[in-house]
Amino acid sequence: MLQKQFLDIDAIRVPVKRAKTLDSEKVEALATDILEHGQITPIRVRKDGEKFVLVEGYHRLEAMRALGEEAVAAYIVHARLH
């Protein structure tokens, strides 16, 4: 079972391919929702040395960053081996 943790936003790297998919309107809508209800769904990251790589939740991460938050709720998952 995944355990929710709070991670430093600056410790999370967004893959280049993922960064190209950012929709600023979606980030703004999520930021408004987070202000009203809090962050309900944690993002998913995988460990990369001392830091983390984003797996899922790019818009949630950017909404938290836009709100000036320093930490984000996250689940740490293991990379799947092919």
MOPEGI-V568660 format. One record per run of one state. SS is the DSSP state (alpha for helix, beta for strand, coil for the rest). FROM is the first residue (numbers start at 1). LEN is the number of residues. If there is no record, write none. Layout:
ss=SS from=FROM len=LEN
ss=SS from=FROM len=LEN
This chain:
ss=coil from=1 len=4
ss=beta from=5 len=4
ss=alpha from=9 len=3
ss=beta from=12 len=2
ss=coil from=14 len=2
ss=alpha from=16 len=4
ss=coil from=20 len=4
ss=alpha from=24 len=14
ss=coil from=38 len=5
ss=beta from=43 len=6
ss=coil from=49 len=2
ss=beta from=51 len=6
ss=coil from=57 len=1
ss=alpha from=58 len=9
ss=coil from=67 len=4
ss=beta from=71 len=7
ss=coil from=78 len=5
